[in-house]
Amino acid sequence: MANDSNSNASFKCFLLTTEYIQTLEVFRLTSHRFRLSTFLSSVILIPFIIIGNGLVLGVILRRPSLRTTSNFLISCLSVADFLNGLVFLPLFSAWTISDSALHSCPFHGLLSCVGWLINSVSFGTMVAVSVERYIALFYHLKYPVIVSKKRIQKVIFVLWLVAAVFSCLSLFHFFNFIRFPIIGFIFAMGLVIIIFTYTRIFALVRRHHRSIRAQETTNTTKYRQRKLAVTMAYVIATSAICYFPFGCALFVVLIRGFTIKSFHIFHLSKLLFCISSLINPLIYCLRNKELRTAVISLLRDIYRAIIQL
């Protein structure tokens, strides 16, 4: 464990509450095994998350046929997942293992800012994907007009801009009385949109399966749109499962405050939600044949390039 000779209980940071700082000091002095195990888990996850999402982004950029409106949103989610592995987890690992990082006010601010940015973008993208899939299936004739590449790019820009604003507000705990109600409202509205759209989407998918069993003709384009909707449902469900512990931990902390036990659960849940960044690219490849073929082709090209060195 990295120790800092200047580390002491008088550590102060205007970004943190007194209660958090007191619990942090207990965490530093008594949680050596927890810190080491969390650090090792983070280090193991980092390369797999970077490689998996890097491959997805690489093939979408490489092949014009994959640059569809739907894949623009998948790319946005992959960028957030990629940054989880490239930026957030390395920062989180350093914060976990290093006493200097634990007692660095700028480091706390950077970690909080990056975490809120990535997670806000991820959630916003999942809401956007739900709406995009709903339009594709229920308004398929108007879909090319309603969901254009330029509009998707504008949506992605707004998502990152709003996420950046919330991440900056996360630096100041005295804004919590404004920030948390707004975030709670946006989160609730996002969940309502996801539940409404996917309830209707799954009802449509069930009717589609019944029509296949009845040997009715089916439109290939509609079938692909429905399959993509189900794929993104897997992604959203995986993210929900991975984020659920963090939501519960945050709720407990807001109600009861920080204790050493809740502190452990809260920061372990941060590691758990990063697992979705590992699983998402696997879902894309398993469910999308074209994307899977492109990834395999890219891996072969990389292998050949390495062999020729």
N, C-alpha and C positions, 0 to 999 in steps of 0.2 A: 504494500500500500504506500503510495507516495505521500510523504509528510512534508509539511512546511513549517520551518522553525518559527515563523511569525504568526502561525495559526493560533487563535485563542478565542475565548468565549466572547470577547468584546467586538467581534465582527459585526459591522453595521452595513446595511444596504437600504437605500430609500425605496428600492423596488419591492422589498419583502416586508411582511408584517413581523412584529416582534415575536409572535407565537411561532411562526415558521422558522425564524432564525434560531430560537431556542431548541426546537425539535431537530433542526439541522445539526446543531452541535452534538446532541445526544446520538443522532444517526452517525455522525463522523467518528465518535469515540467508541460506540458499542456494536456497530453493524459491519464488522470487517468481512465475515463470510458472505453476507448478503451482497455487499458491494463487489466482492471478487466474482461471485457467481453471476451477478447481473452484468458485470463487465465482460466476462468470457462469453456469455450468451450473445451480447451485442456484437462483439467482434466476429463471432461465427456467422451471424446473420448478414453483416455488412456486404461481403463479396457476392453472396447469392442474390441479394436484393438488387445490387448494382448491375450484375451480369444479366439477370432475368429481364429487368425493365429496360436495360440498355439494348438488349437484342430486339425487344418489341419496338422500341423507338427507332432503332437502326433500320429494320426492315420496312417500317412505314415510311421513313424518309427515303429509303432506297428505291422502293417500287411505287411508281405513280398510280398503279391500279389499286393500291391499298390506301391511297389518300382520299378516302370518302368522308362524308360529313360525320358518319358514325365513328370512324376511326380517328377523326380529329379530337373527339371527346375522349376516346380511349387513350390517345396520345397525351392529352392533358392529365388524365389520371395516372398514366405511366410516368410522366414528368414528376408529379408529386411523390409517387412511390420511389422513383429514382433518387429524388432529393432526400427522402427518408433514409436511404442507405448511404448516400454520398455526404450529407451534411448533418442531419439530425442525429443519427445513431453514433457517428464519431464524436460529436459534441456530448451526447448523453453518456458515452463510454468514458470520456475524459472527466466529465463531471462526477461520475460514479466512483472512479478509482483515485482521483487526485484531490488531496486536501486543498491544494492551491486553487483548483477550479471551484471547489465547494465554497471557498471563502473569497471568491471573485465576484463582485457585483456586476461588472460588465458581462461576465460569462453567464451569470444567471439570466441577465436580460437577453443575451443572444440566444440562449437555449429556449427560453420562453417564446421569443419572437418567431424563431424558426418553426417551433412546434405548432404554434397557433396558425402560422401561415400555411404550412403543409396540410394540416388537418382540415382547415377551413376550405381550402381548394378541393381536397378530396371529397368532402361532403357536398359541396356545391356542384361538383362535376357529376356526382351520382344522382343528384336531383335533376340536373340538366339531361342526363342520359335517360332517366325515367320519362321525362316530357318528350324527348326526341323519339324514343321508341313508341310512345303512345301515338304521336302524330304519324309515324311511319306505318302503323298498323290500322289506325282508325280513319286517317285522312290521307291514304296512300296516293290518291290522285293529285292532291294539293301539296304533297310532301316536298317535291323539288322546288316549289315556289316559297313555301313557308320556311323550310329548313335549307337555306343556301349556305355555301362555305363561308361567305362573308359574314353572315349572321352568326354562324357558329363561332367564328373568330372573334366577333364582338362580344359574344357571351363569355368566351374564355377570358378575354381581356378584363371584362367587368368582374368576373370571379376572382382573378388574381388581385385586382385593385381593391375590392372589398375585403378580401382576405388580408391584404397588406395593412389596411386601416385597422382591422381588429387585432392583428398581431402587434401593431405599434401601441394600441391601447392596453394590451396585456402587460406592457412594461410598467404600468402604474396601478398599483393595487387600490388606490383611492378612487379610481374610475370604475371599480367593480359594481357599485350601486347602479351605474348606467349600463355598463357593458354586459353584465350577466342577464338582466331582463331582456335586453335586445337580442343577445345570443340565444337565450331560451326561446324567445318568440320565433326567431328565424329557424332554429332547429326544429321546433314543433311544426311550423308550417312546411318545412322540407319533408319531415316524416309523413305528414298528411298527404303531400303530393305523391311521394313514393308509394305509399300504401294504396291510394286511390288508383293511380295509373297501373300498378302491377296487379291489383285485384281484377281490373277489367282485362288486362293483358292475358293473365292466366286463364280467365274464363274463355277468352278467344282461342287460346292455345288448346284448351280441352275440346272445344268445338271442332277445331282443325283436326285433332287426332281422331275424333269420332267420324269425321268425314272421310279420313283415310281408311279407317276400318270398314266403312260402308262402300269403299272402292269408288269414291267420287273423285273427279279430277281436281287437281290442286295446282295453283299458280306457283311456279318455281321462285319467282321474286318474293311473293308473299311468304313462302316457306322459309326463305333465307332471312327475311326480316323477323319472323317469329323466332327462328333459332337464335338470332343475335339478341333478341329481347330476353330469351331464357338464359343465354350466356351472361348477360349483364345482371340478370337476377341473381345468378350464382355469385357474381362479384359483389353485389350489394349485400347479399346475405352473409358472405364471408366477412366483409368489412363490419357489418353490424355485430356479428359474433365477437370479432376481435376488439371492437370499440366498446362493447357492453361493459366489460370490467372497469374500463376507464371512466365511463359515465357513472357507474355505481360508486366508484372510489371518490370521484369528484363530488357526488351528492353527499356522501358520508362526511367528507371534509367540510363542505359548506354548512352542514347541520351541526356537526360535533366538533369541528376544528381538528387541528393536527395533534396526533399522538404518535409515538414511535411506530405503533402497529399500523395505523392508517397511513403513515408516511411510507412504510414499506409497500403496502398495497397500492398506494397512489403511484409510486414510481415503478413498481413492477408492471402495473397496467399500461404504462407508457411503452414498455418493451413489448407487451402483448399486442398492442394495436399495430406495431410495426410488422407483425407476422403477416397481416393482410397484404402488405407490400411485396412479400415473398410469394404468396399464393396467387395473387391476381394474374401475373404473366403466365403462370401454369394453366390457369383457367382459359385465358385467351387462346393459348396454343392447343389445348386439348379439344376445345369446342369449335375452333375456326381452322378448317383444313388449309385454306389459302395462306393464312398467317403462319401456321405450323410448317408448311412446306417452305415458306420464305425464310423462316428462322433456321431450319435445317440447312438450306442452301447457303445462308450466311455463315453458319458454323463451319461448313465444308470449305468455304472460301478463306475463312480465317485460318483454318488448319493448314490449307495448302500454302498460304502466305508464310506461316510459321515454319513449315518444312523447308521452304525455299530460302530461308534466311541463312 
